[in-house]
Amino acid sequence: MDLTVPEYAYMFGFLQADGHLSQQSRRRGRLTVELSARDIDLLRKFQKLTPYNSSITERTRSTNFSETHTAAIWSLCSLEARARINELGLPYGRKSKTIAPPDAEFSRRDYLRGLIDADGSVGFTSKDFPFVSLTTASSAIASCLRDYARDITGAERILKRNNRDDIYNILYLMEVAQRLAADLYYPGCLSLDRKHTAADALSAWSRPAGMRAAYTRRRWTEHEDRILLQLNSPPAAAEVLGRTIQSCNLRLWRLRTDQAPKPSDQ
């Protein structure tokens, strides 16, 4: 499972969010992924990517949401396969707060698409605004998506757990969601078909006439950071840089408290 390969990066992200590793005595154990039967094709693709014997079964049972829900379950028992997946960062047992992006090099957008397909949503809000979202209990996963989305779209997000569930609900809307979805769900990528279809549909949206234009964040450069630190005065820097005093004051505070990287020569 080379995570620089897009398909494996996606698969691992999906397994971290929706897979379960269990272990028993005498080195026995199992990796399982349970999805709605409508998504069984994705499990078949995982099975094809995995060079070990595995099985896909179906079962029908009643749930809180449906009297007859049919699920598809992929099961993999190989000790070698389980050891590799565990080594990459899928723990045994409960995992929601402890999972994190791999330490080794990996394809970030494919990995994040796997997480969103498993634990996120893509589509339109009740007001017909495009959105991309991810729900996670892991601070490391939340930070990974925030940083990647910032690099792709320029949109900043402040991460904060909600009070009810103690989880992160990270949401991107409108043009930002369009740009992020277009990057994550590129043509030919491995994904849930229904979410890829939803992501493609976002591109047709346009901002309604009369709606205020989206704010485009102006990112700070090292040159501006140097001037700000040299002047050491938000009002003076605001006049020189053409920024607001509030923006300069906040940036200066972040630089002084190491919440933003200082220029390389500082």
SERO-4910 file (N, C-alpha, C, O; in steps of 0.05 Angstrom, whole numbers):
BEGIN
 pado doro    nc1    nc2    nc3   cac1   cac2   cac3    cc1    cc2    cc3    oc1    oc2    oc3
  Met    A     17    -24      0      0      0      0     18     25      0     24     36     21
  Asp    A     26     33    -24     42     57    -27     24     81    -29      8     84    -48
  Leu    A     25     98     -8      6    120     -6     12    144    -25     -3    163    -25
  Thr    A     33    142    -40     37    162    -61     21    155    -86     18    171   -104
  Val    A     11    130    -87     -7    122   -108    -35    131   -102    -45    125    -80
  Pro    A    -48    147   -119    -74    159   -112    -95    139   -102   -109    145    -83
  Glu    A    -97    115   -115   -117     96   -106   -113     86    -78   -132     83    -63
  Tyr    A    -88     82    -71    -82     72    -44    -85     94    -23    -94     89     -1
  Ala    A    -78    119    -30    -82    141    -12   -112    145     -6   -119    149     17
  Tyr    A   -128    144    -27   -157    146    -24   -167    123     -6   -182    128     13
  Met    A   -159     99    -13   -169     75      2   -161     77     31   -178     71     48
  Phe    A   -137     86     37   -129     88     65   -145    109     80   -153    105    103
  Gly    A   -149    132     67   -166    153     80   -194    142     86   -204    148    108
  Phe    A   -205    128     67   -232    116     72   -231     96     95   -249     96    111
  Leu    A   -211     79     95   -209     59    117   -205     72    144   -217     63    164
  Gln    A   -190     94    145   -187    107    171   -213    118    182   -218    117    206
  Ala    A   -230    127    164   -256    138    172   -277    117    176   -292    118    196
  Asp    A   -279     98    158   -301     79    158   -293     50    162   -311     33    163
  Gly    A   -268     44    165   -259     17    169   -256     10    199   -255     28    216
  His    A   -255    -15    205   -252    -24    233   -232    -47    234   -236    -68    221
  Leu    A   -211    -44    251   -192    -66    255   -197    -78    282   -198    -64    303
  Ser    A   -201   -104    282   -205   -119    308   -183   -140    310   -173   -150    290
  Gln    A   -176   -148    334   -157   -169    338   -166   -187    361   -180   -179    380
  Gln    A   -157   -212    359   -164   -232    379   -138   -247    387   -116   -239    380
  Ser    A   -142   -268    402   -118   -283    411   -106   -298    387   -118   -301    366
  Arg    A    -81   -307    391    -66   -322    371    -64   -307    344    -65   -318    323
  Arg    A    -60   -280    347    -55   -263    324    -77   -263    303    -73   -256    280
  Arg    A   -101   -270    312   -124   -270    293   -136   -241    294   -132   -226    313
  Gly    A   -150   -235    273   -163   -209    272   -176   -205    245   -177   -223    228
  Arg    A   -187   -181    241   -202   -175    217   -203   -145    211   -206   -129    230
  Leu    A   -201   -138    186   -208   -111    177   -235   -113    164   -239   -129    146
  Thr    A   -254    -96    172   -280    -96    160   -288    -67    152   -281    -48    165
  Val    A   -303    -66    130   -316    -41    122   -344    -47    114   -349    -65     98
  Glu    A   -363    -33    127   -392    -38    121   -404    -13    109   -402      9    120
  Leu    A   -416    -16     85   -428      6     71   -456     -3     62   -464    -26     63
  Ser    A   -472     17     54   -498     11     42   -493     -6     17   -473     -2      3
  Ala    A   -511    -24     11   -507    -42    -12   -505    -26    -38   -494    -36    -57
  Arg    A   -516     -2    -38   -514     14    -63   -486     22    -69   -479     29    -92
  Asp    A   -468     21    -49   -440     28    -53   -421      4    -55   -397      6    -51
  Ile    A   -433    -20    -61   -417    -44    -62   -395    -44    -82   -374    -57    -79
  Asp    A   -398    -28   -104   -378    -27   -124   -351    -16   -113   -330    -25   -122
  Leu    A   -353      2    -94   -328     12    -82   -313    -10    -67   -289    -11    -68
  Leu    A   -328    -26    -53   -315    -48    -38   -302    -68    -58   -281    -80    -52
  Arg    A   -315    -72    -80   -303    -90   -101   -277    -78   -111   -258    -93   -118
  Lys    A   -276    -52   -114   -251    -39   -122   -229    -42   -101   -206    -46   -108
  Phe    A   -237    -39    -76   -218    -43    -54   -207    -72    -55   -183    -77    -51
  Gln    A   -225    -91    -59   -217   -119    -60   -198   -124    -83   -179   -139    -80
  Lys    A   -202   -111   -105   -185   -114   -128   -157   -102   -123   -137   -112   -133
  Leu    A   -156    -80   -108   -131    -67   -101   -114    -82    -81    -91    -77    -78
  Thr    A   -127   -101    -67   -114   -115    -45   -104   -143    -53   -120   -160    -60
  Pro    A    -78   -148    -52    -67   -174    -61    -69   -195    -39    -50   -211    -36
  Tyr    A    -91   -197    -25    -96   -218     -5   -125   -227     -8   -142   -213    -19
  Asn    A   -130   -251      1   -157   -262     -1   -176   -246     18   -169   -240     41
  Ser    A   -199   -239      8   -219   -224     24   -246   -231     13   -249   -244     -8
  Ser    A   -267   -223     28   -294   -230     20   -312   -206     22   -308   -188     38
  Ile    A   -334   -206      6   -355   -186      8   -381   -201     12   -389   -217     -5
  Thr    A   -395   -194     33   -421   -207     39   -442   -185     42   -436   -162     45
  Glu    A   -467   -193     41   -489   -175     44   -507   -185     67   -510   -209     71
  Arg    A   -520   -166     81   -539   -173    101   -561   -152    102   -556   -129     97
  Thr    A   -585   -161    109   -608   -142    111   -618   -143    140   -622   -164    152
  Arg    A   -622   -119    151   -632   -118    179   -647    -91    182   -646    -74    165
  Ser    A   -661    -88    204   -675    -64    210   -657    -45    226   -641    -54    242
  Thr    A   -660    -19    221   -644      1    234   -663     23    244   -687     22    241
  Asn    A   -651     44    257   -667     66    266   -678     82    243   -697     98    246
  Phe    A   -666     79    219   -675     95    196   -691     79    176   -704     91    159
  Ser    A   -690     53    177   -704     37    157   -710      9    168   -694     -2    183
  Glu    A   -733     -1    160   -741    -28    170   -725    -50    155   -720    -71    167
  Thr    A   -717    -44    131   -701    -64    115   -677    -50    102   -679    -40     80
  His    A   -655    -49    116   -631    -37    106   -612    -59     98   -605    -77    114
  Thr    A   -603    -59     73   -584    -79     63   -556    -67     62   -551    -46     50
  Ala    A   -537    -80     75   -509    -71     77   -491    -90     63   -496   -114     61
  Ala    A   -469    -80     53   -447    -96     41   -423    -94     60   -416    -72     69
  Ile    A   -410   -116     65   -388   -117     84   -364   -130     71   -365   -153     62
  Trp    A   -342   -115     71   -317   -126     61   -300   -135     85   -297   -120    104
  Ser    A   -290   -159     84   -274   -170    106   -248   -180     97   -246   -195     77
  Leu    A   -226   -173    111   -199   -180    104   -185   -190    130   -184   -176    149
  Cys    A   -176   -215    129   -164   -227    153   -134   -229    153   -122   -234    174
  Ser    A   -121   -226    131    -92   -230    129    -77   -214    150    -80   -190    153
  Leu    A    -60   -228    165    -43   -215    186    -24   -195    173    -20   -173    184
  Glu    A    -12   -202    151      7   -184    138     -7   -158    129      4   -136    132
  Ala    A    -31   -161    118    -46   -137    109    -54   -120    132    -51    -96    131
  Arg    A    -63   -133    154    -72   -118    178    -48   -103    190    -51    -80    200
  Ala    A    -25   -117    191     -1   -104    203      7    -79    187     15    -59    199
  Arg    A      5    -81    160     13    -58    144     -6    -35    148      3    -12    150
  Ile    A    -32    -40    148    -52    -19    152    -49     -6    179    -52     18    183
  Asn    A    -44    -23    199    -40    -13    227    -15      4    228    -15     25    242
  Glu    A      6     -4    215     31     11    214     28     38    202     40     58    210
  Leu    A     11     40    181      6     65    168    -11     85    184    -10    109    180
  Gly    A    -26     74    204    -41     93    221    -70     86    225    -86    104    232
  Leu    A    -78     61    221   -106     53    228   -104     36    253    -96     13    251
  Pro    A   -111     47    276   -108     31    301   -129      9    304   -150     10    291
  Tyr    A   -123     -9    322   -143    -30    329   -164    -17    348   -157      0    364
  Gly    A   -189    -26    345   -210    -16    363   -219     12    357   -218     21    334
  Arg    A   -228     26    378   -238     54    374   -216     72    365   -193     70    373
  Lys    A   -223     90    346   -202    105    333   -209    134    327   -191    148    318
  Ser    A   -233    143    333   -243    169    322   -225    193    328   -221    210    311
  Lys    A   -214    194    353   -198    217    360   -168    213    355   -153    232    354
  Thr    A   -160    188    351   -131    182    349   -121    180    321    -96    181    317
  Ile    A   -138    178    301   -128    176    274   -115    202    265   -122    223    274
  Ala    A    -95    200    247    -81    223    238    -70    217    210    -68    194    202
  Pro    A    -63    238    194    -51    233    168    -26    216    171    -12    218    191
  Pro    A    -19    201    151      5    184    152     30    200    156     32    223    147
  Asp    A     50    188    169     76    201    172     92    200    147    108    218    141
  Ala    A     88    179    131    102    176    106     90    194     85     68    205     88
  Glu    A    104    197     62     94    214     40     68    202     30     66    177     27
  Phe    A     49    219     23     23    209     13     10    230     -4     16    253     -3
  Ser    A     -9    221    -21    -23    239    -39    -46    252    -23    -66    239    -17
  Arg    A    -43    278    -16    -62    290      2    -90    292     -8   -109    286      6
  Arg    A    -93    301    -34   -120    305    -43   -136    278    -45   -160    278    -41
  Asp    A   -122    257    -52   -135    231    -54   -142    220    -26   -163    209    -22
  Tyr    A   -124    224     -8   -128    216     20   -152    231     32   -170    219     44
  Leu    A   -153    257     27   -175    273     38   -202    266     24   -223    267     37
  Arg    A   -201    260     -1   -226    251    -15   -237    226     -3   -261    222      0
  Gly    A   -218    207      5   -227    183     19   -241    189     45   -261    177     52
  Leu    A   -230    208     60   -242    216     86   -270    228     81   -289    222     96
  Ile    A   -272    246     61   -297    259     56   -318    239     45   -341    241     53
  Asp    A   -310    221     28   -329    201     19   -340    184     42   -363    176     42
  Ala    A   -323    179     62   -331    163     85   -346    179    106   -367    170    116
  Asp    A   -336    202    113   -346    217    136   -354    246    129   -358    262    147
  Gly    A   -357    252    104   -364    279     96   -388    280     77   -401    260     73
  Ser    A   -393    303     67   -415    307     48   -408    326     26   -391    344     30
  Val    A   -420    323      3   -416    340    -20   -444    344    -32   -458    325    -36
  Gly    A   -451    369    -38   -477    374    -51   -486    402    -48   -470    421    -49
  Phe    A   -513    405    -45   -525    432    -43   -540    434    -17   -553    415     -8
  Thr    A   -539    457     -5   -554    462     20   -584    466     13   -591    465    -10
  Ser    A   -600    470     34   -629    474     29   -634    500     14   -656    503      3
  Lys    A   -614    518     13   -617    543     -2   -603    541    -29   -599    561    -43
  Asp    A   -596    517    -37   -583    511    -63   -555    524    -65   -548    533    -87
  Phe    A   -540    525    -43   -513    534    -44   -494    509    -44   -499    491    -28
  Pro    A   -474    509    -61   -455    486    -61   -441    484    -34   -435    504    -21
  Phe    A   -436    460    -25   -420    456     -1   -404    431     -1   -411    411    -15
  Val    A   -382    431     14   -365    408     19   -360    408     49   -353    429     60
  Ser    A   -364    385     62   -361    385     91   -348    359    100   -348    339     86
  Leu    A   -336    360    124   -324    337    137   -330    338    166   -327    359    179
  Thr    A   -339    316    177   -343    313    206   -322    294    217   -320    271    208
  Thr    A   -307    303    237   -286    286    248   -281    293    277   -285    316    286
  Ala    A   -273    273    293   -265    278    321   -235    282    324   -226    289    345
  Ser    A   -220    278    302   -191    280    303   -181    308    297   -188    319    275
  Ser    A   -166    320    315   -154    346    310   -135    346    287   -133    365    271
  Ala    A   -120    324    284   -100    322    263   -113    320    235   -103    333    216
  Ile    A   -135    306    233   -150    304    208   -162    331    201   -161    340    178
  Ala    A   -174    344    221   -186    370    216   -166    390    207   -171    406    188
  Ser    A   -142    390    219   -121    408    210   -111    402    182   -104    421    167
  Cys    A   -110    377    175   -101    369    148   -120    380    127   -110    391    107
  Leu    A   -146    377    131   -165    388    112   -164    418    111   -163    430     90
  Arg    A   -163    431    134   -162    460    135   -138    471    120   -140    490    104
  Asp    A   -114    459    124    -90    469    111    -91    464     81    -82    481     66
  Tyr    A   -101    441     73   -102    435     44   -122    453     30   -116    464      9
  Ala    A   -146    457     42   -166    474     30   -156    503     29   -162    517     10
  Arg    A   -141    512     49   -129    539     48   -110    541     25   -110    562     11
  Asp    A    -93    521     20    -74    522     -2    -88    522    -29    -78    536    -48
  Ile    A   -110    509    -32   -125    506    -57   -143    530    -62   -144    540    -85
  Thr    A   -157    539    -41   -177    560    -45   -171    587    -33   -183    607    -40
  Gly    A   -152    588    -14   -146    612      1   -164    617     24   -161    637     39
  Ala    A   -184    599     29   -203    603     50   -191    594     77   -181    572     79
  Glu    A   -194    610     97   -185    604    124   -208    592    140   -231    600    136
  Arg    A   -202    574    158   -222    563    176   -210    561    204   -187    553    207
  Ile    A   -225    570    224   -217    567    252   -229    541    262   -254    538    262
  Leu    A   -213    523    271   -223    497    280   -233    499    309   -219    509    327
  Lys    A   -257    489    313   -268    489    340   -288    465    342   -305    462    325
  Arg    A   -285    450    364   -303    428    368   -331    438    376   -333    459    390
  Asn    A   -352    425    367   -378    434    376   -384    424    404   -373    405    414
  Asn    A   -402    438    418   -407    433    446   -423    407    450   -420    394    470
  Arg    A   -440    400    431   -457    377    434   -443    351    432   -445    333    449
  Asp    A   -427    348    411   -414    322    405   -384    322    409   -371    301    407
  Asp    A   -372    345    414   -343    347    417   -328    339    391   -307    327    393
  Ile    A   -340    346    368   -327    339    343   -325    365    326   -337    385    332
  Tyr    A   -309    363    304   -306    385    286   -325    381    262   -327    360    251
  Asn    A   -339    403    256   -356    403    231   -344    424    213   -349    448    217
  Ile    A   -328    416    194   -314    435    176   -331    438    151   -337    418    137
  Leu    A   -337    463    144   -356    468    122   -344    489    103   -334    509    112
  Tyr    A   -347    483     77   -339    502     56   -364    506     38   -378    487     32
  Leu    A   -369    531     31   -393    539     16   -386    553    -10   -365    565    -13
  Met    A   -406    553    -28   -406    569    -52   -381    566    -69   -373    543    -75
  Glu    A   -368    588    -77   -345    586    -96   -322    570    -84   -308    555    -98
  Val    A   -318    572    -58   -297    557    -44   -303    527    -46   -285    512    -52
  Ala    A   -328    520    -42   -336    491    -45   -332    482    -73   -323    459    -78
  Gln    A   -339    499    -92   -335    491   -121   -305    486   -127   -299    465   -139
  Arg    A   -288    503   -118   -259    500   -124   -248    475   -110   -232    460   -121
  Leu    A   -256    471    -85   -246    448    -70   -256    422    -82   -241    403    -85
  Ala    A   -282    421    -89   -294    396   -100   -281    390   -127   -276    367   -133
  Ala    A   -276    411   -144   -264    406   -170   -236    395   -167   -227    379   -184
  Asp    A   -221    403   -146   -194    393   -142   -195    365   -131   -179    348   -141
  Leu    A   -212    359   -112   -212    333    -99   -224    311   -118   -213    289   -119
  Tyr    A   -245    318   -132   -259    299   -149   -252    304   -178   -269    313   -194
  Tyr    A   -228    298   -185   -219    302   -212   -227    278   -230   -234    257   -220
  Pro    A   -227    282   -256   -237    260   -274   -221    235   -271   -196    235   -270
  Gly    A   -235    212   -269   -222    186   -268   -212    178   -240   -201    156   -237
  Cys    A   -217    194   -220   -207    187   -193   -224    166   -180   -248    163   -187
  Leu    A   -212    150   -162   -227    131   -147   -244    145   -126   -234    162   -111
  Ser    A   -270    139   -126   -288    153   -107   -315    139   -107   -320    121   -123
  Leu    A   -332    147    -88   -360    138    -89   -373    151   -113   -372    176   -115
  Asp    A   -386    136   -129   -398    147   -154   -418    169   -148   -418    190   -161
  Arg    A   -434    165   -127   -455    185   -121   -443    212   -111   -454    233   -116
  Lys    A   -421    210    -97   -408    235    -88   -393    249   -110   -391    273   -111
  His    A   -381    233   -128   -368    245   -151   -388    259   -169   -383    281   -179
  Thr    A   -411    247   -172   -433    259   -188   -442    285   -175   -446    305   -188
  Ala    A   -444    285   -148   -452    309   -134   -431    331   -136   -437    355   -140
  Ala    A   -405    323   -135   -384    343   -137   -384    355   -165   -379    379   -168
  Asp    A   -388    339   -186   -389    349   -213   -412    369   -216   -410    389   -231
  Ala    A   -434    364   -202   -458    382   -205   -453    410   -193   -465    429   -201
  Leu    A   -434    412   -175   -428    438   -162   -418    458   -183   -422    482   -179
  Ser    A   -404    449   -203   -392    467   -222   -412    484   -238   -405    505   -249
  Ala    A   -437    474   -240   -458    489   -255   -470    512   -240   -484    528   -251
  Trp    A   -464    514   -214   -476    535   -198   -463    562   -203   -439    563   -208
  Ser    A   -478    583   -203   -467    610   -205   -481    628   -184   -505    623   -178
  Arg    A   -467    647   -174   -478    664   -153   -502    680   -164   -500    692   -185
  Pro    A   -525    679   -149   -549    694   -159   -544    724   -162   -528    735   -147
  Ala    A   -557    736   -181   -555    764   -185   -564    779   -160   -584    772   -148
  Gly    A   -548    799   -153   -555    815   -129   -542    804   -104   -542    819    -84
  Met    A   -532    780   -104   -518    770    -80   -490    781    -78   -476    782    -98
  Arg    A   -483    790    -54   -457    803    -51   -435    784    -60   -435    761    -54
  Ala    A   -415    795    -73   -393    779    -83   -378    766    -60   -375    777    -38
  Ala    A   -367    743    -66   -352    728    -46   -327    743    -39   -313    755    -56
  Tyr    A   -320    743    -13   -295    756     -4   -272    738    -10   -272    714     -4
  Thr    A   -252    750    -23   -227    735    -30   -205    744    -11   -197    767    -11
  Arg    A   -195    726      5   -175    732     25   -149    739     12   -140    725     -6
  Arg    A   -136    760     22   -110    768     12    -89    756     31    -87    764     54
  Arg    A    -73    738     21    -54    724     38    -29    741     43    -21    757     26
  Trp    A    -18    738     67      6    753     74     31    741     61     33    716     59
  Thr    A     49    758     51     74    749     40     97    754     60     94    769     79
  Glu    A    119    741     55    143    745     72    152    774     71    160    785     92
  His    A    150    786     48    158    815     45    140    832     63    151    850     77
  Glu    A    114    827     63     96    843     80    102    838    110    101    856    126
  Asp    A    107    812    117    114    806    144    139    820    154    140    830    177
  Arg    A    159    823    137    183    837    144    177    866    150    187    877    170
  Ile    A    162    879    132    155    907    136    139    911    162    144    929    177
  Leu    A    120    893    167    104    894    192    121    892    217    118    908    236
  Leu    A    140    873    216    157    870    240    177    893    243    182    901    266
  Gln    A    187    904    221    205    926    222    192    951    233    203    965    250
  Leu    A    167    957    223    153    981    232    142    977    261    141    996    276
  Asn    A    135    953    267    125    947    294    102    965    302     99    972    326
  Ser    A     86    973    283     63    991    288     41    985    268     44    991    244
  Pro    A     19    973    277     -4    967    259    -14    991    243    -19    988    219
  Pro    A    -17   1015    255    -26   1037    239     -7   1045    217    -15   1050    194
  Ala    A     19   1045    223     39   1052    203     41   1031    181     43   1038    158
  Ala    A     40   1006    189     41    984    169     16    984    152     18    978    128
  Ala    A     -7    990    163    -32    991    147    -30   1011    125    -39   1007    103
  Glu    A    -17   1034    131    -15   1055    110      5   1047     89      0   1052     65
  Val    A     27   1034     96     47   1026     77     37   1003     60     42   1002     36
  Leu    A     24    983     72     16    959     59    -11    960     46    -18    941     31
  Gly    A    -27    980     51    -54    982     40    -72    962     52    -90    951     39
  Arg    A    -69    956     78    -86    937     93    -99    952    115    -93    975    121
  Thr    A   -118    939    129   -132    951    151   -114    949    176    -97    932    178
  Ile    A   -119    967    195   -104    967    220   -110    941    235    -92    929    247
  Gln    A   -135    932    234   -143    908    248   -128    884    237   -119    866    252
  Ser    A   -126    883    210   -111    861    198    -82    860    206    -71    839    212
  Cys    A    -70    884    206    -41    886    213    -37    879    243    -17    866    250
  Asn    A    -56    887    259    -54    882    288    -55    852    293    -40    841    309
  Leu    A    -74    838    280    -77    810    283    -53    795    273    -44    776    285
  Arg    A    -43    803    250    -20    789    238      5    793    256     20    774    259
  Leu    A      9    817    267     32    822    284     30    804    309     50    794    318
  Trp    A      6    801    320      3    784    343      9    755    337     22    741    352
  Arg    A      0    746    313      6    718    305     36    714    302     46    692    309
  Leu    A     50    733    290     79    730    286     93    730    313    112    714    316
  Arg    A     85    747    331     99    748    357     93    724    374    110    716    391
  Thr    A     70    711    371     64    687    387     69    661    372     61    640    381
  Asp    A     83    663    349     91    639    334     67    624    323     69    600    318
  Gln    A     44    637    320     21    624    307     22    627    277      6    615    263
  Ala    A     41    643    267     47    646    239     77    645    236     91    655    253
  Pro    A     87    632    215    116    630    212    129    657    206    119    672    189
  Lys    A    151    663    219    165    688    214    180    686    187    186    664    178
  Pro    A    186    709    175    202    709    150    228    694    154    239    694    177
  Ser    A    239    682    134    262    665    136    287    680    147    305    667    158
  Asp    A    289    706    144    312    720    153    309    732    181    325    748    190
  Gln    A    286    725    194    281    737    221    292    719    243    289    725    267
***
